[in-house]
Amino acid sequence: MKAALTWGPRAIVLFYAGLLALFATDAFSGGHSFGQQVLGFAIHLLPALFVLAILVVAWRFPLIGGVGFMVLGMVFTIYFHTARETSAFLLISTPLFLSGILFIISHWYLPKPAG
């Protein structure tokens, strides 16, 4: 149980960030110049970078990271309008809420490191 609470939310977030990064590659389709495509890719990659930044915080401070993932889940739901369609909500918002809940549970359930 301890290993699942420790590594489960981290694995979900890493997989999710990879999925967002994969979605960002759509910036390379179209008839734009290479510079515009790279800029578009960088912009499309920002959500994945936000997710990874919160993961870095959550790795050391699970409660803060869990709350951060819950807030990011709400932001993604509002900004990307995922509440309008069930499949979009399940794909985009649910992994953030789930990992946030798991990080919060791991904060309360797992023993704290000494020091």
Secondary structure as GFF3:
##gff-version 3
##sequence-region A 1 115
A	DSSP	alpha_helix	2	24	.	.	.	ID=ss1
A	DSSP	three_ten_helix	25	28	.	.	.	ID=ss2
A	DSSP	alpha_helix	34	44	.	.	.	ID=ss3
A	DSSP	alpha_helix	46	60	.	.	.	ID=ss4
A	DSSP	alpha_helix	62	79	.	.	.	ID=ss5
A	DSSP	three_ten_helix	82	84	.	.	.	ID=ss6
A	DSSP	alpha_helix	86	88	.	.	.	ID=ss7
A	DSSP	pi_helix	89	93	.	.	.	ID=ss8
A	DSSP	alpha_helix	94	109	.	.	.	ID=ss9
###
